[in-house]
Amino acid sequence: MKFYISAAGIKKVTITSPGGVIGKGGCAAARRFPGRTLILLLLVLAIVLPFVFVRFAFLVLESASVCDSPLDCMGLRLFRGGDTSLKIREELTRALVEETSQDGNGRGHKGSLESFDELVKEMTLKRRDIKTFASVTKKMLLQMERKLQSAKHHELVYWHLASHGVPKCLHCLSLRLTEEYSVNAMARTRLPPPESVSRLTDPSFHHVVILTDNVLAASVVISSSVQNAVNPDKFVFHIVTDKKTYTPMHAWFAINSASSPVVEVKGLHQYDWPQEVNVRVKEMLDIHRMIWRRHYQNLKDSDYSFLEGTHEQSLQALNPSCLALLNHLRIYIPKLFPELDKIVLLDDDVVVQRDISSLWETDLNGKVVGAVVDSWCGSNCCPGRKYKDYFNFSHPLISSNLLQDDCAWLSGMNVFDLKAWRLTNITEAYSTWLRLSVSSGLQLWQPGALPPTLLAFKGLTQPLDPSWHVAGLGSRSVDSPEEILKSAAVLHFSGPAKPWLEISNPEIRSYWYRYVNSSNIFVRKCKIMN
């Protein structure tokens, strides 16, 4: 059978048999045509009607929550769903605005729903209107936001608490070295050897001072300095430690003396200071403890909640190391080394990456301390270490002496002209500021040795090039680009995440671990590299 359609349009349909003859067969075919049309029509209806039914049912359900009567919302809305969606959106927005204005304090109510599934179930069973839905949704979102903020805050608190501990491997190292000191005569040999004693006061050598009770950290500072020095024989290292750490510290450098330049290890118990100095040191420690306790009690009373203007540094100031005597003795360096004129002071959480010999040739222009003030990111770029981060500028004693947006100079790698220091009253000014803090209710600054040091050294600091010292590597997030880290002379892991702790950044601490003596038998036995 063939269909012929004229070029003028569908005006004539001719049905012919395969042979081209119209006969009875052709008439029968013409009579069956309406039956096929009916079948096609039924098929189309079978497809379209379910969609029409679903659309109609949706409009009925939708109108039940929007309109006063479902019949009022029918009519022309059958094929005009856009108006309904717009009305729902406007109604929901209006309800949320009203709910926010009525509950301006932003607090949810006890017993609010915990999940969206519960909300849907509640709205379905009790047939709540849109205003109720908006109210419950807002309370649920506020409650979830508070839980999220609380979780972030507790994570920060726990992270700082984790930084207070001493790893098992470091305990192991100290114990094994103490045992070695008692059984091995080599571990008790004199430091430095008699032929090198004269270098301890020779001004032609480069004298480095390290105040620490961490054996492993001290070894990394010295090994990194020596390995990157052009002339390592010019270096003399003076380690000052406490009585508890003196034995393992002495044992380590006595056993490894062949790979080190001149190293002097001296305990605080070996100093014979005048009674006046002992009294002032005790007074200094007592005042710092009072400041620490007050700050700690304030945070404890607020359940460690951050008030406006506080930040991560508030928790960092509560680290027990802020009360350690060795951290506060740097203000007495001229008395610790009365025969030295110029030194470089290195903290135990630094690693040296290039030769630092030229620091002793730096002209301090009559100033006492050389330090990095501006950061690698540019002038006045010092996030987290401006004066306002350490001091209470609401007190007139602080606001009249400092500018809150000025950068504080970095401690951890500093050049000190001890000869110029002895001509000033820096140590006395430090003690005076501590007494002023007590008379002002301990409200002038946060705990730590740095704030009163910044006040005592005001106007006596010579800025160094920022490439000498990159700090803040012990923070939760390190912003310094990789090329800056690689080119810096000294990397300082200031902050809670020290490189020997598990909470430190693995990529950043690799700069420190490369200078750990992994072949040392005590390092292997204590599994420090693991």
C-alpha distance (Angstrom), angle and dihedral (degrees) to the residues before:
residue distance angle dihedral
M1 . . .
K2 3.86 . .
F3 3.83 134.7 .
Y4 3.80 121.0 -143.5
I5 3.80 119.7 -162.5
S6 3.79 119.7 -169.4
A7 3.80 119.9 -127.1
A8 3.81 91.1 -121.7
G9 3.76 92.1 66.3
I10 3.77 138.0 -83.0
K11 3.79 97.4 -38.2
K12 3.77 102.8 124.2
V13 3.75 135.0 29.5
T14 3.81 118.4 -167.3
I15 3.75 119.8 -167.6
T16 3.78 116.7 -161.8
S17 3.73 135.2 173.8
P18 3.76 120.1 -114.2
G19 3.76 88.9 -95.7
G20 3.77 94.4 53.7
V21 3.85 95.7 -114.2
I22 3.77 124.5 122.0
G23 3.74 110.4 -140.5
K24 3.77 141.2 135.7
G25 3.78 90.9 -53.2
G26 3.80 89.2 59.4
C27 3.79 93.1 51.0
A28 3.79 91.5 50.1
A29 3.82 90.2 52.2
A30 3.82 91.2 51.8
R31 3.81 91.2 53.3
R32 3.85 92.9 50.9
F33 3.83 93.7 54.7
P34 3.86 97.4 86.2
G35 3.83 89.8 54.8
R36 3.78 92.4 58.6
T37 3.78 90.7 48.1
L38 3.78 89.8 54.3
I39 3.79 91.3 52.0
L40 3.82 91.4 50.7
L41 3.79 90.4 48.8
L42 3.81 91.5 52.0
L43 3.79 90.5 50.0
V44 3.81 91.9 51.7
L45 3.80 91.5 49.0
A46 3.80 91.0 48.7
I47 3.80 88.8 56.7
V48 3.81 99.6 41.4
L49 3.79 101.5 40.4
P50 3.87 96.5 66.1
F51 3.81 89.8 54.5
V52 3.80 91.3 48.8
F53 3.81 90.3 48.8
V54 3.83 92.9 49.6
R55 3.81 91.5 47.8
F56 3.81 91.4 49.2
A57 3.81 92.3 48.1
F58 3.80 91.6 49.1
L59 3.80 91.5 52.4
V60 3.78 91.6 49.6
L61 3.82 92.5 51.5
E62 3.80 91.5 43.9
S63 3.77 93.8 49.6
A64 3.80 90.9 50.9
S65 3.82 90.5 69.4
V66 3.80 98.8 35.6
C67 3.79 107.8 36.4
D68 3.77 131.3 52.4
S69 3.78 90.2 -125.9
P70 3.80 127.4 20.4
L71 3.83 90.8 -137.6
D72 3.81 90.0 58.7
C73 3.76 90.9 61.6
M74 3.78 98.6 48.3
G75 3.80 120.4 77.1
L76 3.76 113.9 75.7
R77 3.85 92.2 2.4
L78 3.80 90.1 81.3
F79 3.81 90.2 90.4
R80 3.81 98.7 19.9
G81 3.82 105.6 76.5
G82 3.80 93.5 149.7
D83 3.81 92.8 76.1
T84 3.80 91.5 51.6
S85 3.81 93.0 50.2
L86 3.79 89.8 49.4
K87 3.79 91.8 50.3
I88 3.82 92.0 49.3
R89 3.80 90.5 49.8
E90 3.79 92.5 49.6
E91 3.79 92.3 46.7
L92 3.82 92.8 49.0
T93 3.82 91.7 47.7
R94 3.79 91.7 49.5
A95 3.81 91.4 49.1
L96 3.82 92.3 49.7
V97 3.81 91.4 49.3
E98 3.79 91.6 49.6
E99 3.81 91.6 47.5
T100 3.80 91.7 49.8
S101 3.80 92.7 49.4
Q102 3.79 91.8 49.0
D103 3.82 94.1 46.6
G104 3.79 100.2 38.6
N105 3.80 96.1 154.2
G106 3.78 90.5 73.9
R107 3.79 95.2 -132.2
G108 3.76 124.6 137.3
H109 3.77 123.9 -140.0
K110 3.73 127.9 -109.6
G111 3.77 113.5 -95.7
S112 3.81 96.2 29.3
L113 3.79 118.0 155.0
E114 3.80 118.2 -83.8
S115 3.82 103.0 -152.9
F116 3.78 142.0 27.4
D117 3.81 90.8 -116.7
E118 3.79 90.0 59.1
L119 3.79 89.6 48.7
V120 3.80 92.7 53.3
K121 3.79 91.0 47.9
E122 3.79 91.4 48.9
M123 3.81 93.1 49.4
T124 3.82 92.3 46.5
L125 3.79 98.3 48.3
K126 3.80 97.8 42.3
R127 3.83 96.7 35.1
R128 3.79 93.9 -130.4
D129 3.81 121.1 -169.8
I130 3.81 125.5 -121.9
K131 3.80 94.1 -94.7
T132 3.79 91.0 57.4
F133 3.79 89.8 46.1
A134 3.82 90.5 52.8
S135 3.80 91.7 48.0
V136 3.79 95.1 50.2
T137 3.82 92.7 42.8
K138 3.81 92.1 52.3
K139 3.80 92.7 49.6
M140 3.79 90.7 48.1
L141 3.82 92.8 51.0
L142 3.81 92.2 47.5
Q143 3.78 90.9 50.5
M144 3.80 91.8 49.6
E145 3.81 90.8 48.4
R146 3.80 91.5 52.0
K147 3.79 91.1 49.7
L148 3.80 90.6 50.3
Q149 3.81 92.8 50.3
S150 3.79 90.7 46.6
A151 3.81 91.4 51.1
K152 3.81 91.6 50.3
H153 3.78 91.2 48.5
H154 3.81 93.8 49.6
E155 3.80 89.9 47.5
L156 3.81 88.9 56.2
V157 3.81 92.1 48.0
Y158 3.82 92.9 49.0
W159 3.80 90.6 46.4
H160 3.80 90.4 56.1
L161 3.80 92.0 45.3
A162 3.81 88.9 54.0
S163 3.80 89.0 58.3
H164 3.82 92.3 60.5
G165 3.78 95.9 69.5
V166 3.78 129.5 86.4
P167 3.82 113.9 -128.9
K168 3.79 118.6 -114.4
C169 3.80 90.9 -120.0
L170 3.82 91.8 60.2
H171 3.81 91.1 49.4
C172 3.78 87.9 50.2
L173 3.81 92.3 51.2
S174 3.80 93.4 51.5
L175 3.81 93.2 47.3
R176 3.80 94.5 48.5
L177 3.81 92.2 47.0
T178 3.80 90.8 48.7
E179 3.78 89.4 52.6
E180 3.80 90.0 47.3
Y181 3.80 90.2 52.5
S182 3.80 90.4 57.1
V183 3.82 97.6 47.3
N184 3.82 104.5 29.7
A185 3.79 119.5 68.5
M186 3.81 91.1 -160.5
A187 3.82 89.7 61.8
R188 3.79 88.8 57.9
T189 3.80 97.4 49.8
R190 3.78 117.5 127.4
L191 3.81 118.9 -84.7
P192 2.92 115.0 -117.3
P193 3.82 103.7 16.7
P194 3.82 115.4 -111.8
E195 3.81 93.8 -102.6
S196 3.83 90.5 59.5
V197 3.79 100.1 44.4
S198 3.79 92.5 96.8
R199 3.81 90.3 62.8
L200 3.81 91.6 64.8
T201 3.82 90.7 79.5
D202 3.81 101.1 23.5
P203 3.87 107.7 120.3
S204 3.81 91.5 -155.0
F205 3.82 90.3 72.6
H206 3.80 128.0 76.8
H207 3.81 106.4 -107.7
V208 3.82 117.6 -156.8
V209 3.82 120.4 -171.4
I210 3.83 122.2 -156.5
L211 3.82 122.3 -176.8
T212 3.82 106.8 -164.3
D213 3.79 148.4 130.0
N214 3.82 93.5 -158.8
V215 3.82 113.6 97.9
L216 3.80 96.2 -169.6
A217 3.80 93.3 47.4
A218 3.79 92.4 49.7
S219 3.80 90.7 50.6
V220 3.83 91.0 53.2
V221 3.82 92.9 49.4
I222 3.81 91.9 51.7
S223 3.81 97.9 40.1
S224 3.83 92.4 48.6
S225 3.82 91.2 48.2
V226 3.80 92.5 48.8
Q227 3.81 96.6 44.3
N228 3.81 92.5 52.4
A229 3.80 97.2 40.5
V230 3.80 119.6 108.0
N231 3.82 90.3 -148.8
P232 3.84 107.8 20.0
D233 3.82 92.5 174.6
K234 3.81 88.3 71.5
F235 3.82 92.2 64.9
V236 3.80 125.6 95.7
F237 3.81 117.7 -174.8
H238 3.80 122.1 -155.3
I239 3.83 113.6 -164.4
V240 3.80 117.6 -167.6
T241 3.80 114.7 -168.6
D242 3.80 140.0 159.5
K243 3.79 126.7 -92.8
K244 3.81 93.6 -101.0
T245 3.81 94.1 55.5
Y246 3.79 98.3 37.1
T247 3.83 95.4 90.0
P248 3.85 98.9 51.3
M249 3.82 91.1 38.9
H250 3.81 91.9 53.3
A251 3.81 91.7 45.1
W252 3.81 93.1 52.5
F253 3.81 96.4 52.1
A254 3.80 93.5 38.6
I255 3.81 91.3 55.6
N256 3.83 93.2 42.6
S257 3.82 96.8 40.1
A258 3.81 92.6 117.3
S259 3.82 91.8 66.9
S260 3.81 95.7 43.4
P261 3.80 136.5 68.2
V262 3.79 120.8 -127.7
V263 3.83 109.9 -35.1
E264 3.79 125.7 -178.6
V265 3.81 118.7 -164.6
K266 3.78 115.0 -166.2
G267 3.80 130.0 173.4
L268 3.79 124.4 -144.5
H269 3.79 88.5 -119.7
Q270 3.80 88.6 64.3
Y271 3.81 94.3 62.2
D272 3.77 117.8 95.7
W273 3.78 102.6 -154.5
P274 3.80 125.8 175.0
Q275 3.78 116.2 -99.0
E276 3.80 90.1 -111.8
V277 3.81 91.6 61.4
N278 3.80 91.6 47.7
V279 3.82 90.8 53.3
R280 3.82 92.5 49.6
V281 3.81 92.3 47.8
K282 3.81 90.4 51.0
E283 3.82 90.9 48.8
M284 3.81 90.0 49.6
L285 3.81 92.7 52.4
D286 3.81 93.0 46.1
I287 3.81 92.4 54.0
H288 3.81 92.6 47.3
R289 3.81 89.5 51.2
M290 3.80 90.9 51.5
I291 3.82 91.2 51.5
W292 3.79 90.3 47.6
R293 3.81 93.6 49.6
R294 3.80 92.8 48.9
H295 3.79 92.5 49.9
Y296 3.79 91.7 45.8
Q297 3.82 92.8 49.4
N298 3.81 91.7 50.6
L299 3.79 92.0 53.8
K300 3.80 91.8 42.9
D301 3.83 92.1 52.0
S302 3.80 89.4 52.2
D303 3.82 90.8 48.3
Y304 3.83 88.6 -111.9
S305 3.80 89.6 -62.2
F306 3.78 117.0 156.4
L307 3.76 114.1 -119.8
E308 3.78 121.8 -154.3
G309 3.79 110.5 -65.1
T310 3.80 96.6 19.1
H311 3.80 124.4 111.3
E312 3.78 145.2 167.7
Q313 3.79 91.6 -57.4
S314 3.82 89.1 68.6
L315 3.79 89.6 66.9
Q316 3.78 93.1 40.6
A317 3.81 89.4 58.1
L318 3.81 88.8 61.2
N319 3.79 92.6 64.7
P320 3.82 109.1 124.2
S321 3.81 89.0 -127.5
C322 3.82 86.7 73.8
L323 3.82 86.1 73.2
A324 3.81 96.4 46.0
L325 3.79 113.8 120.3
L326 3.80 92.9 -137.3
N327 3.82 90.6 60.3
H328 3.80 91.5 56.0
L329 3.81 99.6 41.4
R330 3.80 94.5 78.1
I331 3.81 87.7 86.3
Y332 3.83 85.8 64.9
I333 3.82 96.8 49.1
P334 3.83 93.5 118.8
K335 3.80 88.2 58.5
L336 3.83 92.3 44.3
F337 3.83 90.8 55.0
P338 3.80 107.3 25.1
E339 3.83 93.3 164.0
L340 3.83 97.6 52.8
D341 3.80 124.7 88.5
K342 3.81 103.9 -173.5
I343 3.79 130.5 21.3
V344 3.80 141.7 164.3
L345 3.80 113.3 -130.9
L346 3.82 115.1 -150.3
D347 3.79 124.8 -173.7
D348 3.80 116.9 -134.1
D349 3.84 92.3 -116.0
V350 3.80 95.3 65.5
V351 3.78 133.1 95.0
V352 3.83 122.8 -155.3
Q353 3.81 116.4 -137.5
R354 3.82 103.9 176.5
D355 3.79 140.5 21.8
I356 3.80 111.2 -65.3
S357 3.83 97.1 -174.5
S358 3.80 93.0 112.2
L359 3.82 90.2 65.3
W360 3.81 89.1 78.5
E361 3.81 88.8 55.8
T362 3.80 93.3 51.6
D363 3.79 114.1 120.9
L364 3.81 107.7 -131.2
N365 3.82 91.9 -170.6
G366 3.76 92.8 -128.1
K367 3.82 93.1 -49.5
V368 3.79 122.6 129.2
V369 3.80 103.4 -133.9
G370 3.79 133.3 34.3
A371 3.80 113.0 -152.9
V372 3.80 142.3 153.3
V373 3.80 109.8 -99.1
D374 3.80 106.0 166.7
S375 3.77 119.2 51.7
W376 3.80 131.8 -124.8
C377 3.83 88.6 -98.6
G378 3.80 93.0 67.1
S379 3.79 145.0 -87.0
N380 3.82 115.2 -23.6
C381 3.81 89.1 4.5
C382 3.77 103.6 133.3
P383 3.82 110.7 129.5
G384 3.79 113.1 -170.0
R385 3.81 95.9 11.9
K386 3.78 106.3 70.1
Y387 3.78 117.3 123.0
K388 3.79 90.2 -103.4
D389 3.82 88.7 62.9
Y390 3.81 91.1 62.1
F391 3.79 106.8 28.8
N392 3.80 139.4 58.3
F393 3.80 103.0 -122.1
S394 3.78 92.6 -175.7
H395 3.81 86.4 77.1
P396 3.83 114.2 83.4
L397 3.82 93.1 -138.6
I398 3.81 89.4 64.0
S399 3.80 100.5 35.7
S400 3.82 90.9 51.5
N401 3.82 93.8 53.0
L402 3.82 105.5 36.0
L403 3.81 140.8 35.7
Q404 3.77 110.9 -127.8
D405 3.83 96.7 -141.6
D406 3.81 95.6 50.2
C407 3.80 117.3 109.3
A408 3.79 118.8 -108.4
W409 3.79 114.1 -132.2
L410 3.78 117.2 -109.8
S411 3.77 120.7 -106.0
G412 3.80 121.4 -158.6
M413 3.80 98.4 69.9
N414 3.80 112.9 41.3
V415 3.77 138.9 150.8
F416 3.82 113.1 -137.5
D417 3.78 125.7 -163.8
L418 3.80 97.4 -153.8
K419 3.80 91.7 -176.9
A420 3.82 90.3 59.6
W421 3.81 90.8 41.5
R422 3.80 91.8 58.9
L423 3.81 89.2 57.1
T424 3.81 91.6 58.9
N425 3.81 135.6 64.1
I426 3.84 95.4 -124.0
T427 3.80 95.9 130.0
E428 3.81 91.5 46.9
A429 3.83 90.8 47.4
Y430 3.81 89.2 52.3
S431 3.81 90.7 54.8
T432 3.81 91.0 46.0
W433 3.79 92.2 54.7
L434 3.81 90.5 50.1
R435 3.80 90.2 55.2
L436 3.82 90.9 47.1
S437 3.79 88.1 53.4
V438 3.80 90.5 56.0
S439 3.81 93.2 47.3
S440 3.84 89.4 48.7
G441 3.78 93.9 55.1
L442 3.83 96.7 -97.9
Q443 3.81 90.0 -76.3
L444 3.81 102.4 119.9
W445 3.81 100.7 90.0
Q446 3.78 146.8 -7.2
P447 3.82 121.8 -88.0
G448 3.79 118.0 -77.0
A449 3.79 141.6 76.1
L450 3.80 96.1 -95.8
P451 3.86 102.1 72.9
P452 3.83 96.8 58.4
T453 3.83 88.7 39.9
L454 3.82 90.2 56.7
L455 3.80 89.2 52.4
A456 3.80 94.1 46.5
F457 3.83 93.1 49.4
K458 3.81 94.9 44.8
G459 3.81 109.4 144.0
L460 3.81 93.1 6.1
T461 3.82 100.0 89.2
Q462 3.80 126.0 106.4
P463 3.85 112.7 -157.3
L464 3.80 117.9 -125.9
D465 3.78 128.5 -156.5
P466 3.84 110.2 -80.6
S467 3.81 91.3 -125.8
W468 3.79 89.1 72.1
H469 3.78 95.5 68.0
V470 3.82 133.5 23.8
A471 3.81 112.5 -177.3
G472 3.79 138.0 178.5
L473 3.81 96.3 63.7
G474 3.81 90.4 131.8
S475 3.79 93.0 63.7
R476 3.79 125.7 105.6
S477 3.80 91.8 -105.8
V478 3.80 125.1 29.6
D479 3.80 114.7 -152.6
S480 3.80 99.0 -178.9
P481 3.84 112.1 113.9
E482 3.78 117.7 -118.2
E483 3.80 93.6 -113.1
I484 3.82 89.5 55.5
L485 3.81 91.4 50.7
K486 3.78 92.2 49.6
S487 3.80 95.1 48.4
A488 3.83 99.1 43.0
A489 3.80 117.4 107.9
V490 3.80 94.3 -142.8
L491 3.81 127.9 23.4
H492 3.78 113.2 -156.8
F493 3.82 120.1 -159.3
S494 3.79 92.8 -156.9
G495 3.78 111.1 166.5
P496 3.81 134.2 52.1
A497 3.82 97.9 -63.1
K498 3.78 100.2 81.1
P499 3.81 114.5 -175.9
W500 3.82 92.6 -113.1
L501 3.84 91.5 58.1
E502 3.79 126.6 87.0
I503 3.82 91.7 -128.5
S504 3.81 91.6 65.0
N505 3.79 121.6 105.0
P506 3.86 107.7 -92.1
E507 3.81 93.3 -144.6
I508 3.80 94.1 49.0
R509 3.80 96.2 43.7
S510 3.80 90.0 54.8
Y511 3.83 86.1 77.6
W512 3.81 87.3 60.7
Y513 3.81 100.2 39.5
R514 3.79 93.6 57.1
Y515 3.82 87.7 73.5
V516 3.82 96.1 49.8
N517 3.80 110.3 110.7
S518 3.80 96.8 -119.3
S519 3.81 92.5 176.2
N520 3.79 92.8 60.9
I521 3.81 111.4 112.3
F522 3.82 93.4 -135.0
V523 3.80 92.3 49.5
R524 3.80 89.6 52.5
K525 3.80 95.4 45.3
C526 3.81 92.3 49.8
K527 3.83 91.1 46.2
I528 3.77 93.1 -130.8
M529 3.79 94.7 156.6
N530 3.82 90.5 56.1
